[in-house]
């Protein structure tokens, strides 16, 4: 009964993976699995490929198939998946699927699980790279912001600042006052005091400012002496 199940499964697999499956013997074959790289991966590389080798024991599917994982010959090392280092981890990830499907044809399910687990592993590594970059960026931003953080204000620091501020304001007022005084002195030196013009006797008489002493002033503008008039009886 086991061999009939194996032949039937192999025929089904041949219709599902016509280009990917290669026979090694009547009871073993290889299936090439192309993985999809994570969408958020900054590395631009070719899609990684896994080779799953399946061997049927005589009692398969009542027992687990023999499985082996390898990379294609001469395939470049992918930055997110190292078959040599990740082989055991990927094989171990298939154990729950094997246990759940004992007694049934399971190779197609194993291929699907292997593809999913390998792509999840790559995605975790890409996310780890992004998380590290974000952490480094946050640390750099924190260091930059620390440059602009002021000193914590205490009562003592505020009092010290206030006294310093008052002293600076007083010094500024003194300086402005001295500059103003210096400017005023310069202005007074440049503007001479206008001498008062002395009025003549005639100008004093016309303006009603002349006194008795002024009438005795001599000069061409002086008024002539007025004799007393005798009034006839």
C-alpha positions in Angstrom: 0.0 0.0 0.0 2.8 2.4 0.8 4.5 2.1 -2.6 1.2 2.8 -4.4 0.8 6.0 -2.4 4.3 7.0 -3.3 3.8 6.5 -7.0 0.5 8.4 -7.0 2.1 11.3 -5.1 5.0 11.5 -7.4 2.7 11.7 -10.4 0.8 14.6 -8.8 4.0 16.4 -8.0 5.1 16.1 -11.5 2.0 18.0 -12.7 2.6 20.7 -10.0 6.3 21.1 -10.5 7.0 20.1 -14.1 10.1 22.3 -14.4 11.3 22.1 -10.8 11.3 18.4 -10.1 14.2 16.0 -11.0 14.2 12.2 -10.3 17.3 10.8 -8.6 15.9 7.2 -8.4 12.5 5.4 -8.2 12.1 6.5 -4.6 14.0 9.9 -4.5 13.9 13.2 -6.3 14.7 16.9 -5.9 12.4 19.9 -6.0 13.8 23.4 -6.7 12.1 26.1 -4.6 12.4 29.7 -5.6 12.0 32.1 -2.7 10.5 35.6 -2.7 12.8 38.2 -1.2 11.3 40.6 1.4 9.8 43.7 -0.1 11.5 46.0 2.3 14.9 44.6 1.7 17.4 47.2 0.6 19.7 44.6 -0.9 19.2 44.1 -4.6 20.0 40.4 -5.2 18.7 37.5 -7.2 15.9 35.4 -5.6 17.4 32.7 -3.5 16.7 29.0 -4.4 16.5 26.0 -2.2 16.8 22.4 -3.3 14.6 20.0 -1.3 15.7 16.3 -1.7 13.0 13.8 -0.8 13.5 10.1 -0.2 10.7 7.6 0.4 11.1 5.0 3.1 9.3 1.8 2.5 6.5 2.7 5.0 6.0 6.3 3.8 3.5 8.0 4.3 3.0 6.3 7.6 6.5 7.5 8.5 8.3 10.7 7.7 10.1 11.0 4.3 13.9 11.5 4.2 14.6 15.2 3.7 17.7 17.1 2.8 18.1 20.8 2.0 20.9 22.3 -0.2 21.7 25.2 -2.5 22.0 25.0 -6.3 25.5 24.3 -7.5 27.7 27.4 -7.7 24.9 29.6 -6.3 26.1 32.9 -4.8 25.7 33.3 -1.1 22.6 35.2 -0.3 22.9 38.0 2.3 19.7 37.0 4.0 19.9 33.2 3.8 22.9 30.9 4.2 21.8 27.3 3.4 24.8 25.8 5.1 24.1 27.6 8.3 20.3 27.6 8.1 19.8 24.0 7.0 19.2 22.5 10.5 16.9 25.3 11.5 14.8 24.9 8.4 14.6 21.1 8.7 13.5 21.5 12.3 10.8 24.0 11.3 9.2 21.2 9.2 8.7 18.8 12.1 5.3 20.1 13.1 4.1 19.8 9.5 5.4 16.2 9.3 3.7 15.1 12.5 0.4 16.7 11.4 0.4 14.8 8.1 1.6 11.3 8.9 -0.5 8.8 7.0 -1.1 11.2 4.1 0.9 12.4 1.1 2.7 15.4 2.5 5.5 16.4 0.1 3.6 19.3 -1.4 2.6 20.6 2.0 6.3 20.3 3.1 7.4 22.3 0.1 4.9 25.0 0.9 6.0 25.1 4.6 9.7 25.2 3.7 9.1 28.1 1.3 7.1 30.0 3.9 9.6 29.3 6.7 12.6 30.3 4.7 11.0 33.6 3.5 10.0 34.3 7.1 13.6 33.8 8.2 14.8 36.3 5.6 12.1 38.8 6.5 13.1 38.6 10.2 16.7 39.4 9.2 15.7 42.3 7.0 13.5 43.7 9.9 16.5 43.3 12.2 18.6 45.4 9.9 16.0 48.1 9.7 15.5 48.1 13.5 19.3 48.5 14.0 19.4 51.4 11.5 16.4 53.1 13.3 18.2 52.6 16.6 21.4 54.1 15.3 19.4 57.0 13.8 17.5 57.6 17.1 20.8 57.6 19.0 22.4 60.0 16.6 19.3 62.3 16.9 19.4 62.1 20.7 23.1 63.1 20.7 22.3 66.0 18.3 19.4 67.2 20.5 21.6 67.0 23.6 23.7 69.8 22.2 20.8 72.2 22.3 19.5 71.3 25.8 20.0 74.3 28.2 21.2 74.2 31.7 18.5 73.4 34.3 17.3 76.6 36.0 17.6 76.7 39.8 16.9 79.6 42.2 20.6 80.2 42.7 21.3 80.2 38.9 18.4 82.6 38.3 19.6 85.0 41.1 23.1 84.9 39.6 21.7 85.6 36.1 19.5 88.4 37.4 22.3 90.2 39.2 24.5 89.9 36.1 21.7 91.2 33.9 21.1 94.3 36.2 24.9 95.0 36.2 24.9 94.9 32.4 21.9 97.2 32.1 23.5 99.7 34.5 26.7 99.6 32.5 24.8 100.2 29.3 22.9 103.1 30.7 26.1 104.7 32.0 27.7 104.3 28.6 24.8 105.9 26.8 24.7 108.8 29.3 28.4 109.4 28.7 28.0 109.3 25.0 25.1 111.8 25.2 27.2 114.2 27.3 30.1 114.0 24.9 27.8 114.7 22.0 26.3 117.7 23.8 29.7 119.2 24.4 30.7 118.7 20.8 27.4 120.5 19.7 28.1 123.5 22.0 31.6 124.0 20.7 30.3 124.1 17.1 27.5 126.7 17.8 29.0 130.0 19.0 27.0 132.3 21.3 25.5 135.2 19.4 26.6 138.5 20.8 23.9 140.9 21.8 23.8 144.0 19.5 23.9 147.3 21.4 21.0 149.6 20.5 21.5 153.3 19.7 19.9 156.1 21.6 17.4 156.7 18.9 16.4 153.0 18.9 16.1 153.1 22.7 13.8 156.3 22.4 11.7 154.7 19.7 11.2 151.6 21.8 10.5 153.5 25.0 13.5 152.1 26.6 15.5 155.3 26.9 16.1 156.8 30.4 17.6 160.1 31.5 21.0 158.7 31.2 20.3 157.5 27.7 19.4 160.9 26.5 22.9 162.2 27.2 24.3 159.7 24.7 26.3 161.3 22.1 26.5 160.3 18.5 24.8 160.9 15.2 21.7 159.2 16.3 21.5 161.0 19.7 18.5 163.3 20.3 19.2 167.1 20.6 18.7 168.7 24.1 15.3 170.3 24.5 15.3 173.7 26.3 12.7 174.6 28.8 10.0 176.7 27.4 9.0 179.8 29.2 5.2 180.3 29.5 4.1 184.0 29.3 2.0 185.3 32.1 
